[in-house]
Amino acid sequence: RNIQKTNIKLLLDKDKAEEVSQMKSRLLATLSHEIRTPLHGMMGMASLLEGSLPSNSSEKSQAVALLECCEALLRVLNDVLEMCRLDSFVSEMITQ
């Protein structure tokens, strides 16, 4: 009797874990899109601005700094998303 209860609990826990993993994956996909899209827009505008300014102007160096900051933020975002994907993969492997 106790074994049956334990098995039922384990199956319910597994179902919950799979549901949470799916929700996490959907959230990550949404966040990835919602953050990357405007970030890429900012990078494009910063690149256009940088290309249109004289090379010795302080505005050009500011545009370069903005572009570098955007690139750094994109790398951080990619790293976080990659860690989350790996975490989801490991969680899926454990629940199978």
Secondary structure as a PSIPRED ss2 file (coil, helix, strand):
# PSIPRED VFORMAT (PSIPRED V4.0)

   1 R C   1.000  0.000  0.000
   2 N H   0.000  1.000  0.000
   3 I H   0.000  1.000  0.000
   4 Q H   0.000  1.000  0.000
   5 K H   0.000  1.000  0.000
   6 T H   0.000  1.000  0.000
   7 N H   0.000  1.000  0.000
   8 I H   0.000  1.000  0.000
   9 K H   0.000  1.000  0.000
  10 L H   0.000  1.000  0.000
  11 L H   0.000  1.000  0.000
  12 L H   0.000  1.000  0.000
  13 D H   0.000  1.000  0.000
  14 K H   0.000  1.000  0.000
  15 D H   0.000  1.000  0.000
  16 K H   0.000  1.000  0.000
  17 A H   0.000  1.000  0.000
  18 E H   0.000  1.000  0.000
  19 E H   0.000  1.000  0.000
  20 V H   0.000  1.000  0.000
  21 S H   0.000  1.000  0.000
  22 Q H   0.000  1.000  0.000
  23 M H   0.000  1.000  0.000
  24 K H   0.000  1.000  0.000
  25 S H   0.000  1.000  0.000
  26 R H   0.000  1.000  0.000
  27 L H   0.000  1.000  0.000
  28 L H   0.000  1.000  0.000
  29 A H   0.000  1.000  0.000
  30 T H   0.000  1.000  0.000
  31 L H   0.000  1.000  0.000
  32 S H   0.000  1.000  0.000
  33 H H   0.000  1.000  0.000
  34 E H   0.000  1.000  0.000
  35 I H   0.000  1.000  0.000
  36 R H   0.000  1.000  0.000
  37 T H   0.000  1.000  0.000
  38 P H   0.000  1.000  0.000
  39 L H   0.000  1.000  0.000
  40 H H   0.000  1.000  0.000
  41 G H   0.000  1.000  0.000
  42 M H   0.000  1.000  0.000
  43 M H   0.000  1.000  0.000
  44 G H   0.000  1.000  0.000
  45 M H   0.000  1.000  0.000
  46 A H   0.000  1.000  0.000
  47 S H   0.000  1.000  0.000
  48 L H   0.000  1.000  0.000
  49 L H   0.000  1.000  0.000
  50 E H   0.000  1.000  0.000
  51 G H   0.000  1.000  0.000
  52 S H   0.000  1.000  0.000
  53 L C   1.000  0.000  0.000
  54 P C   1.000  0.000  0.000
  55 S C   1.000  0.000  0.000
  56 N C   1.000  0.000  0.000
  57 S C   1.000  0.000  0.000
  58 S H   0.000  1.000  0.000
  59 E H   0.000  1.000  0.000
  60 K H   0.000  1.000  0.000
  61 S H   0.000  1.000  0.000
  62 Q H   0.000  1.000  0.000
  63 A H   0.000  1.000  0.000
  64 V H   0.000  1.000  0.000
  65 A H   0.000  1.000  0.000
  66 L H   0.000  1.000  0.000
  67 L H   0.000  1.000  0.000
  68 E H   0.000  1.000  0.000
  69 C H   0.000  1.000  0.000
  70 C H   0.000  1.000  0.000
  71 E H   0.000  1.000  0.000
  72 A H   0.000  1.000  0.000
  73 L H   0.000  1.000  0.000
  74 L H   0.000  1.000  0.000
  75 R H   0.000  1.000  0.000
  76 V H   0.000  1.000  0.000
  77 L H   0.000  1.000  0.000
  78 N H   0.000  1.000  0.000
  79 D H   0.000  1.000  0.000
  80 V H   0.000  1.000  0.000
  81 L H   0.000  1.000  0.000
  82 E H   0.000  1.000  0.000
  83 M H   0.000  1.000  0.000
  84 C H   0.000  1.000  0.000
  85 R H   0.000  1.000  0.000
  86 L H   0.000  1.000  0.000
  87 D H   0.000  1.000  0.000
  88 S H   0.000  1.000  0.000
  89 F H   0.000  1.000  0.000
  90 V H   0.000  1.000  0.000
  91 S H   0.000  1.000  0.000
  92 E H   0.000  1.000  0.000
  93 M H   0.000  1.000  0.000
  94 I H   0.000  1.000  0.000
  95 T H   0.000  1.000  0.000
  96 Q C   1.000  0.000  0.000
